[in-house]
Each structure stands twice: as C-alpha cells, then as structure tokens.
Amino acid sequence: MGFLKEFKDFAVKGNVVDLAVAVVIGGAFGKIVSSLVDDIITPAILTPALKAANLSNLSELVIPGTAIKYGNFLSQVISFIIIAFALFLIIKGINASKRKEEVAPAAPPAPSSTDQLLMEIRDELKKKA
C-alpha cells in the first residue's frame, strides 16, 4: 500500500498536473501555429518562388533525379522558426510580467525606542570625544 500511496501523491502533485495542462495547451497551440504557417505564411512567402519554378505545391520541390523533397524540409524549417519566435515572445511577456510583480524589498523596520535611545547616547558620546 505504501507504493500506491506514494505514486498517488506524485501523480496528484501540482507540478505534474501543471505539466499535463501545458502539454495539452502546447499541442493545441502547435496545431494553430502549424495552420498559420501551412495555410497563410508559407503560401504568402513561397508563392512567387513556386510560380517562378512553375510549381503549384511546395512538396513538388525536389532535387532532380532523386526522391529528396527539400520543399517539405523548407516548410518544416519555416514552421520551426515561427513557433520558436512565438514562444520567445510568450516567454518574454511572461518574464516582463514577473518583473512587474516583483515587489520592492520592504523597508527595514524602524528602530525600537530602546535602540533609538542607545543611538542617541552613542551620538552624544561621539560628540564629547
């Protein structure tokens, strides 16, 4: 029973649940970004190049005489760059909001009446010396 309880404690910890939520949201975000890249950005950027090469689809870009489809590779590279840039912007925004949330360190408490009296005595002794 100790093993099952330990596993249950591990599985229900906040970090594990947060990670699971992040994976699900990341998958959904990946689909959105993939659609953005595949359906909007790639055609907008590569349409002139494809027309110049007399091609209608990026996957038709191949090295002549081989089965190497570098068009698909280009599409994946563009997707990666856009996803990395989007994540960079998100992390940058999160870090900026964390910096704003950081509270300035609290001022040290005022000295007690006893400490205040001792400081006055010290200052008077310095004046006499």
Long-range contacts (C-beta under 8 A, 24 or more apart in sequence): 30-83, 33-79, 33-82, 33-83, 33-86, 34-79, 36-82, 37-75, 37-78, 37-79, 37-82, 37-83, 38-75, 38-79, 41-78, 41-82, 42-75, 42-78, 45-78, 46-74
